[in-house]
Amino acid sequence: MFLSVFDLFKLGVGPSSSHTMGPMVAASRFLDSLRLQPFQAHGLRASLHGSLAFTGKGHATDRATILGLAGFTPANIDMDAAETALALNRDTGQLTPPGLAPLAFDPDRDLRFDYDTALPGHANGMTLSATDAQGDVIFHQIYYSIGGGFVMTDRELAERDGDSRSDASSSVPFPFSSAAEMLEMAENSGRSIARMKEQNELCFRSGADLQAGLTRIWQAMRDCMDRGLATDGILPGGLNVRRRAKGIHGKLLAERGLNMTAPHVINDWMSTYAMAVNEENAAGGAVVTAPTNGAAGTVPAVIRYWLDHVPGASERQLPDFLLTAAAVGGLIKHNASISGAKCGCQAEVGSASAMAAAGLAAVLGGTPRQIENAAEIALEHHLGMTCDPVRGLVQVPCIERNGLGAIKAVAAASLALRGDGNHIVPLDAAIETMRQTGRDMSEKYKETSLGGLAVNVPNC
């Protein structure tokens, strides 16, 4: 099994990788298919199902779908151009994607939130259709947004008998598909997890491209965090959630160097770093999936903590952090899920915390077994965590959860490094437990806003 570091860490746009980025990618793919058809379409329709319907408004799924059908993609979206396209669609009732004639699309008529019909392949399902001049459907496709910005058609999912795990090429030197295999390969080869992951990546890109890509990922993470630390105000969506990262960060800077500062204040630094990222995400800004948008703050917060607060830390080791984190994230995605609509928030912040713990343990000198232990500790203590966003917005409790995920990651890495790597619960067992827990979890706790905090907290 091979899943690239650039599949887990992708440039994108908020507020959700599965509900914003995924539908945008699906719509873009639909346009690609439509360009290959022998006929000329005159109009488009979209229908959102399951979790995409229940929390689609809060996650800007409608907006993302329209932009995807207008030809935009998450990785290179120009926000000014996107706003212009949305305004043009409102004024004309048409979309003008590149390579196609203008297509009729009235969001009030042609974009449907279907709360009653769940599609069978995944909780995040959508149907996209093209119509002729009479309004009859002449081409349609079902897509599933399976988490982290990954998208599959119904046919692609069926070809795997409903298994949404990665089918990425395994023709790599170290094709581990479980943590046990990863540790065995590390022991037999004498290589670290990062070096094995690096060798796998080099089968598909040059060393220079790999280094440049990792540098670009961290720069995008840091830029996002810096924007969050410098911006205040009210987040969009109607909950009137006030940005807090800038204010807390200012207080922490003012206290720096003072005598008698409590040791636990370091937790405030980590939380603030994570919250800054997720406040940007909630505002629809540019983020990096890590492995999802809803969990985008945990990994960069732990990296920032390590670089700015741990003696001896150096950006020269950043590739080891990101590669190790991606190795663990790939195992979780392959064997369970990183989708909140599939397994709850344990699959998002839980996965991110495990990835961050593994990355931190690696750059602090941990052995492969200590790194695996760090990831297991972090994941184990997120098991069962539900996805219950108030009003379907990636704000409450999502923003704070990233901060707590970062704190748990650092604690997990520290505990693992105090041991020799031997422990009772293997990472593979924790991942399988997460999969089973997600399978048995009530649907109302899986990104539908029908249970938990979403119904017990006033949302107006």
C-alpha positions in Angstrom: 0.0 0.0 0.0 1.3 3.5 -0.9 -0.4 6.8 -0.2 1.7 9.8 -0.9 2.6 12.5 1.7 1.0 14.9 -0.8 -2.3 13.0 -0.7 -2.5 13.4 3.1 -1.2 17.0 3.1 -3.0 18.8 0.3 -3.4 22.5 -0.5 -7.1 23.4 -0.2 -9.8 25.7 1.0 -12.0 25.7 4.0 -14.2 24.9 5.8 -14.3 21.1 5.1 -12.2 18.7 3.0 -15.0 16.2 2.6 -17.9 18.7 2.3 -16.2 21.6 0.5 -13.1 20.3 -1.2 -14.6 16.9 -2.1 -17.7 18.3 -3.9 -15.6 20.8 -5.7 -13.2 18.1 -6.9 -16.2 15.9 -7.9 -17.8 18.7 -9.9 -14.5 19.4 -11.6 -14.2 15.7 -12.5 -17.8 15.7 -13.8 -16.8 18.6 -16.2 -13.9 16.5 -17.4 -16.2 13.6 -18.2 -18.7 16.0 -19.9 -16.0 17.4 -22.2 -15.5 13.8 -23.5 -19.1 13.3 -24.4 -20.2 13.5 -28.1 -23.2 15.7 -27.3 -23.5 19.2 -26.2 -25.2 19.7 -22.8 -27.4 22.8 -22.1 -27.7 22.6 -18.4 -26.5 21.1 -15.1 -28.1 19.8 -11.9 -26.7 18.6 -8.6 -28.2 16.6 -5.7 -26.6 16.3 -2.3 -27.3 13.3 -0.1 -26.6 12.0 3.4 -24.2 14.1 5.4 -23.6 16.4 2.4 -27.2 17.4 2.7 -27.6 17.6 6.4 -24.5 19.8 7.0 -24.0 21.1 3.5 -25.1 24.7 4.2 -22.8 25.0 7.1 -19.9 23.5 5.2 -20.5 25.7 2.1 -21.1 22.5 0.1 -23.5 24.4 -2.2 -21.0 27.1 -2.9 -18.2 24.5 -3.5 -20.4 22.5 -5.9 -21.2 25.7 -7.9 -17.5 26.7 -8.1 -16.5 23.1 -9.1 -19.1 23.2 -11.9 -17.7 26.6 -12.9 -14.2 25.0 -13.4 -12.5 25.8 -10.1 -10.4 23.3 -8.1 -9.3 23.5 -4.4 -5.6 23.5 -5.0 -5.4 26.5 -7.2 -8.6 28.5 -6.5 -8.4 32.3 -7.0 -10.9 33.6 -4.4 -11.5 36.9 -6.3 -12.2 35.0 -9.5 -14.4 32.6 -7.6 -16.5 35.5 -6.2 -16.8 36.9 -9.7 -18.1 33.5 -11.0 -20.6 33.2 -8.2 -21.9 36.7 -8.9 -22.2 36.0 -12.6 -24.1 32.8 -11.9 -26.5 34.7 -9.6 -27.1 37.4 -12.3 -27.3 35.1 -15.4 -28.4 31.7 -14.1 -25.5 30.2 -16.1 -22.0 28.7 -15.6 -19.2 29.1 -18.1 -16.6 26.4 -17.4 -13.6 26.3 -19.7 -13.9 24.1 -22.7 -17.7 24.0 -22.6 -20.5 26.1 -23.9 -22.4 28.2 -21.3 -24.6 25.9 -19.1 -27.9 26.8 -17.4 -27.7 26.4 -13.7 -30.0 28.1 -11.2 -29.0 27.1 -7.7 -32.5 27.6 -6.3 -33.8 25.1 -8.9 -30.9 22.9 -9.9 -29.1 22.4 -6.6 -31.0 20.1 -4.3 -30.4 19.1 -0.7 -31.9 15.6 -0.5 -32.4 14.8 3.2 -34.4 11.7 2.6 -32.4 9.6 0.2 -29.0 8.3 1.3 -26.8 6.8 -1.4 -25.5 3.3 -0.6 -21.7 3.8 -1.0 -20.8 6.4 1.6 -22.4 9.0 3.9 -21.1 11.8 1.6 -22.9 11.2 -1.7 -23.8 13.5 -4.6 -25.3 13.1 -8.0 -24.3 15.4 -10.9 -26.3 15.6 -14.1 -26.2 17.2 -17.5 -29.5 18.1 -19.3 -30.5 18.8 -22.9 -32.3 21.9 -24.2 -35.6 20.4 -23.0 -34.3 19.8 -19.5 -34.1 16.0 -19.8 -31.1 14.3 -18.2 -28.7 13.0 -20.8 -25.7 12.2 -18.6 -25.2 11.7 -14.9 -22.7 10.5 -12.4 -22.7 9.6 -8.7 -19.7 10.7 -6.6 -18.7 10.0 -3.0 -16.5 12.3 -1.0 -14.7 9.8 1.2 -12.7 12.2 3.5 -9.6 14.4 3.2 -10.7 15.7 -0.2 -10.6 12.2 -1.8 -13.4 11.5 -4.3 -14.6 8.2 -5.9 -17.4 7.5 -8.4 -19.9 4.9 -7.6 -18.3 2.7 -10.2 -14.8 3.1 -8.7 -16.2 2.2 -5.3 -18.1 -0.8 -6.7 -15.0 -2.2 -8.4 -13.5 -2.5 -4.9 -16.7 -4.1 -3.5 -17.5 -1.1 -1.5 -14.1 -0.9 0.1 -13.0 2.8 0.1 -9.5 2.0 1.3 -6.6 3.3 -0.8 -5.8 1.3 -3.9 -2.7 3.4 -4.6 0.2 1.6 -6.2 2.2 -0.7 -4.0 5.1 -1.0 -6.4 7.4 0.7 -3.9 10.4 -0.6 -1.9 8.5 -0.5 1.4 4.8 -1.3 0.7 3.6 -1.6 4.3 -0.1 -1.7 4.8 -0.1 -2.2 8.5 1.9 -0.8 11.4 3.2 -4.4 12.1 4.6 -4.6 8.5 6.0 -1.1 8.9 7.9 -2.0 12.0 9.1 -5.3 10.5 10.4 -3.5 7.4 12.1 -0.9 9.5 13.8 -3.6 11.6 14.9 -5.6 8.6 16.1 -2.6 6.6 17.7 -0.7 9.4 15.8 2.4 8.1 13.7 4.9 10.0 10.0 5.3 9.1 10.8 8.6 7.5 13.5 7.1 5.3 11.3 4.2 4.2 8.5 6.7 3.3 11.0 8.8 1.5 12.2 5.9 -0.6 8.6 5.2 -1.5 8.0 8.8 -2.6 11.2 8.8 -4.7 9.6 6.2 -7.0 7.2 8.9 -8.2 9.2 12.2 -8.0 12.8 13.4 -7.7 14.4 14.2 -4.5 14.4 17.9 -5.3 10.7 17.8 -6.1 10.0 16.0 -2.9 11.9 18.5 -0.8 10.3 21.4 -2.6 6.8 19.9 -2.1 7.4 19.4 1.7 8.7 22.9 2.0 5.7 24.3 0.2 3.3 22.3 2.5 4.9 23.7 5.7 5.0 27.2 4.3 1.3 27.0 3.5 0.6 25.6 7.0 2.6 28.4 8.6 1.1 31.1 6.4 -2.4 29.9 7.4 -1.4 29.9 11.1 0.1 33.4 10.9 -3.1 34.8 9.2 -5.1 33.3 12.0 -2.9 34.7 14.7 -3.2 38.2 13.1 -7.0 38.2 12.4 -9.9 38.8 14.8 -13.6 39.4 14.3 -16.6 37.1 14.0 -16.6 33.9 11.9 -19.3 33.5 9.2 -22.2 31.2 9.5 -24.5 32.8 12.0 -23.2 31.3 15.3 -21.4 34.6 16.0 -18.3 32.7 17.1 -15.6 35.2 17.9 -12.0 34.5 16.7 -9.8 34.0 19.8 -6.4 33.0 18.5 -5.2 36.6 18.0 -6.2 37.8 21.4 -4.8 34.8 23.3 -1.6 34.9 21.3 -1.2 38.6 22.2 -1.5 37.8 25.9 1.0 35.0 25.7 3.5 37.2 24.0 3.0 39.8 26.7 3.6 37.2 29.4 6.7 35.8 27.8 9.7 36.2 30.0 7.8 37.0 33.1 8.7 35.1 36.3 6.4 32.6 37.9 4.6 31.7 34.6 2.8 28.3 35.2 4.3 25.4 33.2 0.9 24.5 31.9 0.8 27.7 29.8 2.6 25.8 27.1 -0.7 24.1 26.4 -2.2 27.6 25.7 0.5 28.1 23.0 -0.3 24.8 21.4 -4.0 25.4 21.5 -3.6 28.9 20.1 -1.5 27.7 17.2 -4.2 25.1 16.3 -7.1 27.4 16.8 -5.5 30.0 14.5 -5.5 27.4 11.7 -9.0 26.2 12.3 -10.4 29.7 12.6 -8.9 30.4 9.1 -10.5 27.2 7.9 -13.9 28.1 9.4 -13.7 31.4 7.5 -13.2 29.6 4.2 -9.5 30.4 3.9 -6.6 28.5 2.3 -5.5 25.6 4.5 -3.6 22.3 4.2 -5.6 19.1 4.9 -3.8 17.3 7.7 -5.4 14.8 7.1 -8.7 16.8 6.8 -9.7 20.4 7.0 -11.7 19.9 10.2 -8.4 18.6 11.8 -6.1 20.9 9.9 -4.7 22.7 13.0 -3.3 19.8 15.0 -0.3 18.8 13.0 1.0 22.3 12.2 0.4 23.3 15.9 2.7 20.5 17.1 5.3 21.4 14.5 5.2 25.1 15.6 5.4 24.0 19.2 8.5 21.9 18.4 10.2 24.6 16.3 9.5 27.5 18.6 9.6 26.0 22.1 11.8 22.8 22.0 15.6 23.4 22.3 17.6 22.1 19.4 14.6 21.9 17.0 15.5 22.7 13.3 13.5 23.0 10.1 16.1 20.7 8.5 14.2 17.9 10.3 10.8 19.0 9.0 10.8 16.4 6.2 11.2 13.6 8.8 8.2 15.0 10.7 5.9 15.2 7.7 7.0 11.9 6.2 6.5 10.0 9.4 3.2 11.7 10.1 2.0 10.8 6.5 3.1 7.2 7.0 0.8 6.9 10.0 -2.0 8.8 8.4 -1.8 6.5 5.3 -2.2 3.5 7.6 -5.3 5.0 9.3 -6.9 6.0 6.0 -6.2 2.6 4.4 -7.4 0.5 7.3 -10.2 2.6 8.8 -11.1 6.2 7.7 -10.3 9.8 8.0 -13.9 10.9 7.3 -16.0 12.4 10.1 -19.1 11.3 8.2 -17.9 7.7 8.3 -16.3 7.3 11.7 -16.9 10.5 13.6 -14.3 13.0 14.9 -12.1 10.2 16.1 -11.2 9.7 12.4 -10.4 13.4 11.9 -8.8 14.9 15.1 -7.9 11.5 16.4 -6.0 10.6 13.2 -4.4 14.1 13.1 -3.3 13.7 16.8 -1.8 10.2 16.0 0.1 11.7 13.0 1.4 14.6 15.0 2.5 12.3 17.8 4.4 10.1 15.4 6.0 13.1 13.7 7.1 14.6 16.9 8.5 11.4 18.3 10.5 11.0 15.1 12.2 14.4 15.2 12.9 13.9 19.0 14.9 10.8 18.2 12.4 8.1 18.7 12.9 4.6 17.4 10.3 3.1 15.0 8.7 1.2 17.9 8.5 4.4 20.0 7.0 6.3 17.1 4.3 3.6 16.6 3.6 3.7 20.3 3.2 7.5 20.3 0.7 7.2 17.4 -1.2 4.5 19.3 -1.4 6.4 22.5 -2.8 9.5 20.7 -5.3 7.6 18.7 -6.4 5.4 21.6 -7.5 8.4 23.6 -9.6 9.8 20.9 -11.6 6.6 20.3 -15.3 7.1 20.2 -15.2 10.9 19.7 -18.3 11.9 17.8 -18.6 14.5 15.0 -21.4 16.8 16.2 -20.8 20.3 14.7 -23.3 22.9 15.9 -25.3 24.2 13.0 -23.1 22.1 10.7 -20.3 24.7 11.0 -16.7 23.6 11.4 -16.5 25.9 14.5 -18.0 24.4 17.7 -16.5 22.2 19.0 -14.1 21.7 16.1 -11.8 24.6 16.6 -11.0 23.8 20.2 -10.7 20.1 19.5 -7.7 20.7 17.3 -6.0 22.4 20.2 -6.7 19.5 22.5 -5.6 17.1 19.8 -2.2 18.9 19.7 -1.8 18.7 23.4 -2.6 15.0 23.4 -0.1 14.4 20.6 2.7 16.0 22.5 1.8 14.1 25.7 1.6 10.8 23.7 5.0 11.4 22.1 6.6 12.3 25.4 5.2 9.2 27.1 6.3 6.9 24.3 9.8 8.3 24.4 10.0 7.5 28.1 9.5 3.9 27.2 11.4 1.4 25.0 8.6 1.0 22.5 7.1 -2.2 24.0 3.4 -1.7 24.9 0.2 -3.7 25.2 -2.1 -2.2 22.5 -0.6 -2.2 18.9 -1.4 0.7 16.6 -3.1 -1.7 14.3 -5.5 -2.7 17.1 -6.3 0.9 17.8 -7.0 1.6 14.1 -9.2 -1.5 13.8 -11.1 -0.4 17.0 -11.7 3.0 15.5 -13.1 1.4 12.3 -15.4 -0.9 14.3 -16.5 2.0 16.6 -17.3 4.1 13.6 -19.3 1.3 12.0 -21.4 0.9 15.2 -21.7 4.6 16.0 -25.2 6.1 15.5 -25.5 8.1 12.3 -26.6 11.1 14.2 -23.1 11.4 15.7 -21.3 11.3 12.3 -21.3 14.8 10.8 -25.1 15.2 10.5 -25.7 17.8 13.3 -28.5 15.6 14.5 -27.0 14.6 17.8 -24.6 15.6 20.6 -23.6 19.2 21.0 -25.3 20.0 17.8 -28.7 19.6 19.4 -27.9 20.4 23.0 -26.3 23.8 22.4 -28.6 26.7 21.3 -27.4 27.5 17.8 -29.0 30.8 17.2 
